[in-house]
């Protein structure tokens, strides 16, 4: 069986257009969240969120001379993949290379427009975006679409890891993306899930989440160079406790089971940190704290970056896995922006400052609507032999 290594990555978000830029801004304690007025996207009420800067997006797109025949959502997907792969020496058109798209809504803004100009109506479907991406890179394989609520990104990574492990593909490009839209913002608001101010994961004043938009790409490969450090996705698990369409299990059952499957015989101090879902909704934060307690991970340093980037939906699992990977390589875990005083029923070790680390393993988790949960293990791999 093969191993799945991260050989390249990219993040496009409110905090930057590269993984390095975003990670450095997180370590500097910056946030990309700001207040938007009611006129933005015709939402009709003020809200806090993080958005990609359109002027910078246009400048970045011009560098790659991307044809003006794609939607904004498709543009950030293609741009992220182009930036992640521009210095790689792999054949993106090979039958042994696969593309995976992770998204919850895709071109959801089509729902809010009367006619979509030159774009066909089928562009609203995720399969169409994935097909456009594969065609752009002349890839012969049918791309995969993973749309599994807020665990979409982790589900896509776990799926890719298993495909490489079983030697079905040599290289897999996984891109997660979602954009802000009136449909999404008003939908979360109808659930009373939006914070009236900057979100505060696990804090006693956590009142809800901030939404965000972004695109992120991870390139996984079974083939790596000698004498370089890589991040390996060691294993992953996906569970579902089927508690409620929008409410997580009160006992953290699904997340607890996912964590048990991935940590196996390891102890809490074997891991440098855990990057959690950390949305800052009361139900999610409390559930995660209970799951960590039940799994014996209460003392593990907890890092959530949603106080800086918001909840980026289908991109979240990819973005947060990239940040976790860079944290392991740089040996520093980012603090949880917005957190001050613990407000969960079980005590957990939420980071209030950036944490120097020496361990080589970290855990990434996610939870979503419908009772879905996911967890994976990231590990530093020092290679002295070719695979």
C-alpha positions in Angstrom: 0.0 0.0 0.0 1.1 3.5 -0.8 1.3 6.6 1.5 -0.5 9.9 0.8 1.8 13.0 1.0 1.0 16.7 0.7 3.3 17.9 -2.1 1.7 21.3 -2.7 -1.1 23.5 -1.4 -2.7 26.9 -1.7 -5.3 29.0 0.1 -7.3 31.9 -1.3 -9.1 33.8 1.4 -9.6 37.2 3.1 -6.2 36.8 4.7 -4.2 36.1 1.5 -3.8 34.3 -1.7 -1.2 31.8 -0.7 -0.9 29.3 2.2 2.3 31.0 3.4 0.6 34.5 3.5 -2.5 33.2 5.3 -0.5 31.2 7.9 1.8 34.2 8.6 -1.3 36.4 9.1 -2.8 33.9 11.5 0.4 33.8 13.5 0.3 37.6 13.6 -3.2 37.4 15.1 -4.9 39.1 12.1 -8.5 38.5 11.2 -10.2 38.7 7.8 -13.6 39.1 9.3 -15.4 42.5 9.1 -18.9 43.9 9.3 -20.8 44.2 6.1 -23.7 46.6 5.6 -27.3 45.4 4.6 -26.7 46.4 0.9 -23.9 43.8 0.5 -25.5 40.9 -1.5 -28.9 42.5 -0.8 -29.0 40.7 2.6 -31.0 43.5 4.2 -29.3 43.3 7.6 -25.8 43.9 8.8 -23.6 40.9 9.4 -20.0 39.9 10.1 -18.1 37.7 7.6 -14.9 37.3 5.7 -14.8 37.8 1.9 -12.2 37.5 -0.8 -11.0 40.9 -2.1 -12.4 41.2 -5.7 -9.7 43.7 -6.8 -6.9 41.4 -5.8 -8.7 38.4 -7.2 -8.9 40.2 -10.6 -5.2 41.0 -10.5 -4.3 37.4 -9.6 -6.5 36.0 -12.4 -4.8 38.3 -14.9 -1.4 36.8 -14.1 -2.6 33.4 -15.3 -4.5 34.8 -18.2 -7.7 32.9 -17.3 -10.3 33.2 -20.0 -13.3 35.4 -19.0 -15.8 32.5 -19.3 -16.0 31.3 -15.8 -18.2 32.3 -12.8 -16.6 33.9 -9.7 -16.9 30.5 -7.9 -15.2 28.7 -10.8 -12.5 31.4 -11.0 -11.4 30.9 -7.4 -11.4 27.1 -7.8 -9.2 27.3 -10.9 -7.0 30.0 -9.5 -6.3 28.0 -6.3 -5.4 24.9 -8.3 -3.2 26.8 -10.7 -1.3 28.4 -7.9 -0.9 25.1 -6.0 0.4 23.3 -9.1 2.4 25.9 -10.9 5.8 24.6 -9.7 5.0 20.9 -9.7 6.4 18.4 -12.2 3.4 16.1 -12.4 1.2 15.4 -15.4 -2.2 16.8 -14.6 -3.6 15.2 -17.8 -2.5 11.7 -16.8 -5.0 8.9 -16.2 -3.2 8.4 -12.9 -4.2 11.9 -11.7 -7.6 12.7 -10.3 -9.4 15.9 -9.5 -11.8 16.2 -6.5 -14.1 19.1 -5.8 -15.3 19.8 -2.3 -18.2 22.3 -2.0 -21.5 22.7 -0.2 -23.1 25.2 -2.6 -21.0 25.9 -5.7 -22.6 28.5 -8.0 -25.3 29.0 -5.4 -25.7 32.7 -6.4 -27.4 31.5 -9.6 -30.5 31.0 -7.4 -30.7 34.8 -6.9 -30.4 35.9 -10.5 -33.0 36.2 -13.2 -31.0 34.6 -16.0 -27.3 34.1 -15.8 -26.0 35.9 -18.8 -23.9 33.6 -21.0 -23.8 30.9 -18.4 -25.9 27.8 -18.9 -28.4 26.8 -16.1 -26.5 23.5 -15.5 -23.6 25.5 -14.2 -25.4 25.6 -10.8 -24.7 21.9 -10.5 -21.5 20.8 -8.7 -20.8 18.1 -11.2 -20.6 20.7 -13.9 -18.0 22.8 -12.1 -15.9 19.6 -11.4 -16.2 18.7 -15.1 -15.1 22.2 -16.2 -12.1 21.9 -13.9 -11.0 18.5 -15.2 -11.5 19.7 -18.8 -9.4 22.9 -18.1 -6.5 20.7 -17.2 -7.2 18.1 -20.0 -7.7 15.4 -17.4 -9.4 12.2 -18.9 -10.9 11.0 -15.6 -14.4 11.7 -14.4 -13.8 14.1 -11.4 -15.2 13.3 -8.0 -17.6 15.7 -6.1 -17.7 15.6 -2.3 -20.6 17.6 -0.8 -21.2 16.5 2.7 -22.2 19.6 4.6 -19.4 21.1 6.8 -17.2 18.0 6.7 -16.9 18.1 2.9 -13.3 19.2 2.9 -12.2 16.5 5.3 -14.3 13.9 3.6 -12.6 14.8 0.3 -9.1 14.5 1.8 -10.0 11.1 3.5 -11.4 9.8 0.2 -8.3 10.9 -1.7 -6.0 9.3 0.9 -7.8 6.0 0.6 -7.6 6.1 -3.3 -3.8 6.7 -3.1 -3.3 4.2 -0.4 -5.0 1.5 -2.6 -2.8 2.6 -5.6 -5.7 3.6 -7.7 -4.1 7.0 -8.4 -0.6 8.4 -8.1 -1.7 12.1 -7.7 -4.9 13.7 -6.5 -5.8 17.4 -6.6 -8.4 18.3 -4.0 -9.9 21.7 -4.1 -12.5 23.0 -1.6 -14.4 26.2 -2.3 -17.5 28.2 -1.4 -18.6 31.8 -1.8 -20.8 34.1 0.2 -24.3 34.5 -1.1 -27.6 35.9 0.0 -29.1 32.4 0.1 -26.4 31.1 2.5 -26.3 34.1 4.8 -30.1 34.4 5.2 -30.3 30.6 5.6 -27.9 30.6 8.5 -29.6 33.6 9.9 -33.0 31.8 9.9 -31.4 29.2 12.1 -30.3 31.9 14.5 -26.7 30.7 13.9 -25.0 34.0 13.0 -23.1 36.0 15.6 -24.1 39.6 15.9 -20.4 40.5 16.2 -17.0 38.8 15.8 -17.3 35.1 16.6 -15.7 33.6 19.7 -15.1 29.9 19.5 -15.5 28.0 22.9 -15.9 31.4 24.7 -18.5 32.0 27.4 -19.8 34.7 25.1 -20.1 32.5 22.0 -23.2 33.6 20.2 -22.9 32.1 16.7 -20.7 31.8 13.7 -19.3 34.2 11.1 -19.5 33.0 7.5 -16.6 33.2 5.2 -15.6 32.4 1.6 -12.5 30.9 0.2 -10.8 28.3 -2.0 -8.0 25.9 -1.0 -6.1 23.2 -2.8 -4.1 20.2 -1.6 -2.1 18.0 -3.9 -1.7 14.5 -2.6 0.8 12.2 -4.1 2.4 8.8 -3.4 5.6 9.9 -5.1 8.0 12.2 -3.2 11.6 13.5 -3.4 14.5 12.5 -1.3 15.8 14.5 1.7 12.6 16.6 2.1 10.0 16.8 4.9 6.4 16.2 3.9 3.1 16.1 5.6 1.4 12.7 5.4 -2.3 12.1 5.9 -1.9 8.9 8.0 -5.5 8.0 8.4 -9.0 9.4 8.6 -12.5 8.4 9.7 -16.0 9.6 8.8 -19.0 8.9 11.1 -22.6 10.0 11.4 -24.6 10.0 14.6 -27.9 10.9 12.8 -28.9 13.1 15.7 -30.7 15.9 13.9 -30.7 17.8 10.6 -29.1 20.9 12.1 -28.2 19.9 15.7 -25.2 17.9 16.8 -25.3 15.0 19.3 -25.6 16.2 22.9 -23.1 13.4 23.8 -20.7 14.1 21.0 -21.2 10.5 19.9 -20.2 10.8 16.2 -17.1 12.9 16.8 -16.1 10.7 19.7 -16.2 7.6 17.5 -14.3 9.3 14.6 -11.6 10.3 17.0 -11.3 6.8 18.5 -10.8 5.4 15.1 -8.0 7.7 14.1 -6.0 8.0 17.4 -6.1 4.3 18.0 -3.5 3.5 20.7 -2.0 7.0 20.9 -2.2 9.2 23.9 -3.0 12.9 24.1 0.6 14.0 24.5 1.6 12.2 21.3 -0.1 15.0 19.4 1.0 18.6 19.1 -2.5 20.1 18.9 -6.0 19.5 17.5 -7.4 21.9 15.0 -11.1 21.6 15.7 -14.3 22.7 13.9 -14.8 25.5 16.4 -17.6 27.4 14.8 -18.6 29.4 18.0 -22.1 28.2 18.0 -23.1 27.0 21.5 -24.3 23.6 20.3 -21.2 22.8 18.2 -18.7 24.1 20.8 -20.3 22.2 23.6 -20.5 19.0 21.6 -16.9 19.1 20.6 -15.8 19.7 24.2 -17.8 16.7 25.3 -16.4 14.5 22.6 -12.8 15.6 23.4 -13.4 14.8 27.1 -14.9 11.4 26.3 -11.9 10.5 24.1 -9.3 11.5 26.7 -8.1 14.6 24.7 -9.2 17.4 27.0 -5.7 18.5 27.7 -4.7 18.6 24.1 -4.1 22.2 22.8 -7.1 23.3 20.8 -6.8 25.6 17.8 -9.7 27.0 15.8 -9.1 29.5 13.0 -12.8 30.4 12.4 -12.3 33.6 14.5 -10.0 34.7 11.7 -11.5 33.3 8.5 -15.0 32.5 9.5 -16.8 29.3 8.4 -15.7 28.7 4.8 -18.0 25.8 4.4 -16.8 23.4 1.7 -13.4 25.0 1.8 -13.0 24.9 5.6 -11.7 21.3 5.9 -9.0 21.9 3.2 -8.0 25.4 4.5 -7.7 24.2 8.1 -5.8 21.1 7.2 -3.3 23.2 5.3 -2.9 25.5 8.3 -2.4 22.5 10.5 0.2 21.1 8.1 2.1 24.4 8.0 1.9 24.5 11.8 3.6 21.1 12.1 6.4 22.1 9.6 6.9 25.6 11.2 6.6 24.1 14.7 4.0 26.7 15.9 0.3 26.3 16.3 -1.9 29.4 15.9 -4.0 30.7 18.8 -7.8 30.7 18.7 -8.7 34.2 17.8 -11.8 35.5 19.6 -11.5 33.2 22.6 -11.0 34.7 26.1 -12.9 32.7 28.7 -14.0 29.1 28.5 -17.7 28.6 28.1 -18.1 24.8 27.4 -19.5 22.2 29.8 -16.2 20.2 29.8 -12.9 21.9 30.3 -10.7 21.9 27.2 -7.3 23.5 26.5 -8.1 26.3 24.1 -5.0 28.2 22.9 -5.0 31.9 23.8 -1.5 32.4 22.4 0.5 30.8 19.6 2.1 27.6 20.8 5.6 26.4 20.0 5.4 22.7 19.3 7.8 19.8 18.9 5.6 16.8 18.3 5.2 15.5 14.7 1.5 14.6 14.7 -1.8 16.7 14.8 -5.5 16.0 14.6 -8.0 17.8 12.4 -11.7 17.4 13.0 -15.0 18.7 11.5 -18.7 18.3 12.2 -21.7 19.2 10.1 -25.4 19.2 9.6 -27.1 15.8 9.5 -24.9 14.5 12.3 -21.8 14.0 10.1 -18.3 14.1 11.7 -14.8 13.5 10.4 -11.3 13.3 11.8 -7.8 12.8 10.3 -4.2 12.6 11.4 -1.5 14.7 9.9 2.1 13.7 10.5 5.5 15.0 9.5 7.4 12.5 7.3 11.1 12.9 6.9 12.1 11.1 3.6 15.5 9.7 3.0 14.4 7.2 0.3 12.5 7.5 -2.9 9.0 5.9 -2.9 
